[in-house]
Each structure stands twice: as C-alpha cells, then as structure tokens.
C-alpha cells in the first residue's frame, strides 16, 4: 500500500462494500461480503511482517469489486441513483468529448458569403445556448440524485479507486450550475454571456414558433377549402 492513510481509506471503502453486499439475500453476494470481511480483518490484524501482503490482498479485492459496481444486482449498486443520469448523458452523447451540440468553441472559420456566415454564426450561438440549458437541467437533476452517491465517490477517491467517469461527470454538471469558483468579475461576465445567449435563444425560438404556427394555420385553411370544394 502507498501509505497508512491510503490503507485505511481502502479498508473504509471495503467496509462500505460489505454493508452494501449484505443487503442482498443470494449466496454469491453473501460469499463476496464474507470473503472481503476476512481480507479486511487480516489486513487490520496481520503482524508487521505479513501486513503489507495482507493489505495488498485486501486492496486487490476491494478494487476488483469496485470495478464491477455497475454489474451488481440493481438494488445493491452503490451508485444506483446516478445510473439514470448516466443513461441520459449517454443518450445525449453529452460527455464523450468535443461534439457540435455540446462544444465549448464555435466551428472553425469557413468560407461563406456574408448572409450564410451570419446564419451559421446564429446557429452556433443557438446551439451553445441549448447546451447551457441542457447542462443546467442535468446538473439540477444530478444534485437531486447524487446525495447518496457523494460519500461513495469520496470514499473511492480517498482509496485511489477508479472514479474517473463519475468525477468527470460531476465536473461537467457543476459547470451547468455555475460552480466553477471563478472570481467575481469573471463569474459576472460568464453569467452575462449566458443570459444574453439564452435571451437570444428565447426570442428566436418564439419567432420561429410563431412562423410555424402561421404555416400550420395556413395549411389548415387550405385543407378546409379543399374539403369545401369536395362537398
């Protein structure tokens, strides 16, 4: 083990896993909980000459079980509250790297006439505004769902277990709630930029909805006229 503190953190994560597995009533989960409890006991009680090997054996099993955290039976999964959020992010493809819909930078400059360039720029800005809204609602949903997951994630971080996905998602979502810790001036500028983009989005959406409504009503009138002629 890297240190006494890390060893204690691994054992703490192991004890959390034991408590979670004991909720189950099948033989496999009970056997895993028992085996992990035995390794933790050895790690805690081993004489100095055997302690390192016992701690490493304990850590190996803890990390193996943690790696299977999303494969546990549904009601035993430590991060079950986060799973609907993970599925939503996957469906939106919101956390897989630079994509147009969720990009942080506009597309590279391309050759286009002035009118087309303005429309393309507007499209990019509207897309950016939609990303702001998506991030906000995902972040709000995560805040509601993640209370039970936070102790697990912190315990895993302390133990050095893999929580790359969860930490990345939390960072992504925290940006949606504007919790970046930026100094006041920069934070105000960032918020103003978001406000302006959202107001433009709302205005353009309302205008386009009105245009679609007019077309819908016009088509309705044409259908009514056609029906009248048919009669």
N, C-alpha and C positions, 0 to 999 in steps of 0.2 A: 504494500500500500504506500501511497505517496507520503502520508503523514498521519499522525494520530487523529487530527481533526477530520481528515477525509475518511479515515476508517470509521469513525463514529457516525459520519454522515451516511456512509454506505449501509451501516447497520440500521440506522434510523429508517432509511428507505426500505430496507428489507423487512423491518417490523411493520411498516405500513402495508407492504405487500402481503405479509402473513395475515394481518387483520382483514384485508380485502378478500383474500382467498378463502378464509374461514367462513365468509358469508355463504359460500357455495355449499351444496349438500351432496356433491358427487365425489366418488372415490379419488379421481385424479387430482382435483383441486385440493382436497384434504391431504393427499400424499405430498403434493408440492409444498403446501404450507408446513407440513411436518418436517420435510427434508430441509427446507430453508431455516426453520427454527433450530434444527440440530446444528446446522453450519454456523448460525449466529452464536449459538451457545458455545461452540468450540472456539470461535474467534474471540469471544469475550473471556473464556476461562482457560485458554491454552497457556502453558508455561512459556516463558520468554523464548526458549529455543525453538518452539513449534508455532509461535504466534504469527509470524509473517506468512507461513504456509496456510495456516487456518484462515487468516484474514483474506488472503488471495483467493482461496477456495470459496469463501463466503461471497466475496465481491463478484466472482465469476458467475455464480448462480443468480445473484441479485440482478446483474446486468443482463443475463440471459432472459430472465423473467420480464424485466422491464422492456426489453426489445420486443416481447410478444404482447405488450399491453393492449393493443387493439385486437388481439386474437383471443383474449379471454372470453368466456361466456358473457353475453351482454350485460347482465346485472353486476358482474364482477369487475368490469373495466374501470380502471382508476380515473380515466379522463372521459367517461361516458357523456358528461354534459357538453363536452367540446365537439363530440362527433357530428351532430347536426350542422354545426358551424363549419367543420372541415369539409363535409359533403357539399355545403353551399359554396364554399370557396372553390372547391374542385369543379363544380358545375359552372361557376362564373369564370373559371380559369384566372382568378384574381391574384394568385400568389406564385405564379410559375415563371416570373421573370418579365422582361420588357415585352409588353404587348400593346397594340394601339389603344385598346379600350382603357387600360389602366396605366398607361405610360406616364412618366414624370416629365418628359420633354416632348415638344411638338415634333412632327416629322421633319426630316432634313429638307432644306430648301430645294425645290424642284422648279424647272422652267414651266411657267404657266402664264397665260395672259392675265391682265390685271383683274378682270371680273372673276375669272376662275380662281385666282390666287386668294381673293377676298372670301369667296365661298369656302375654299378649302381651309383657310385660316379659321373661319367661323365654325366649321365642322369640328376642327381640332379643339377649339375652345369649348364648344358644347360637350364634346366627349370628355374633356377634362372636368367640366362641371358635373357630369353624370358620375365620374369616378369619385368626386368629392362626396356626392350623396350616397353612393354605394358603400364607400369606406365608413361613412358616418353611421349608417344603419347596421352594417356588420359589426362595427365597434360597439354600438349600443347593445346589440344582441349578445355579443361576447361578454360584455360587462354583466349582463343578467345571468349568463350561463356559466361563467368561469369561477364563481366564488369557491365551489368545491374543488376546482382543479388547481387553483393557485398554490395551496400547500403541497400538493403532489409535485408540481413543476419546480417549486423552490427546493423541495427535498431532493429531487433528481439533479438539479443544478449543483447543489452542495456536494452531492455524492460523485459528481462527474459523469453521470449517466447521460445518454444521448437525449436531449430535448431540443435538438436543432429546429425541427419543424414547429414545435409549439412556441419557442421563443421568437422565431421568425414571424409567425402569425401574430403573436401578441404585439410585436413591434409594428407590423403592418397595420393592425387595427388601432393601436394607440394613436397613430397619425390621424386616423379618422376622427378622433375626439380632441385633436389639437393638444396633445400632452407631450410635446417634444422638448419641454424645458427651455425653450428659446428665451432670450432676454426680451424685455417688454416691448421695445421698439420693433424688433424683428417679428415678434408674435403679432403685434398690431398690424404690421404690413401684410403678413401672411393671411390673417383673418380678413382684412380689407380686400385682398385679392380674391379670396374665396367668395366673399359676399358679392363682389362685382360679377364674378363668373356665374354665380347662382342666380342673381337678378337677371342677367342677360339670358340665361337658360330659361327662366320662368317666363320672361317676356316673349322669347322666340317660340317656346312651346305653346303659349296661349295664342299667339298669332297663327301658328301652323294649325292648331286645333280648330280655330275659327275658320280657316281656309278649308280644312277638311269637312267641317260641318256644313259650309256653304255648298261644297261639291255633293255631299250626301243629300242635302235637301233638294238640290237641282236634279239629281238622279231620281229622287222620289217623285218630283213633279213630272219628269219625263215618263216614268212608269205609270203614273196616274193618267197622263194624257194618252199613253198607248192603250191603257185599259178602256178609257172612254171611247176611243176610236173603235176598239174591238167590239164594244157593246153596240 
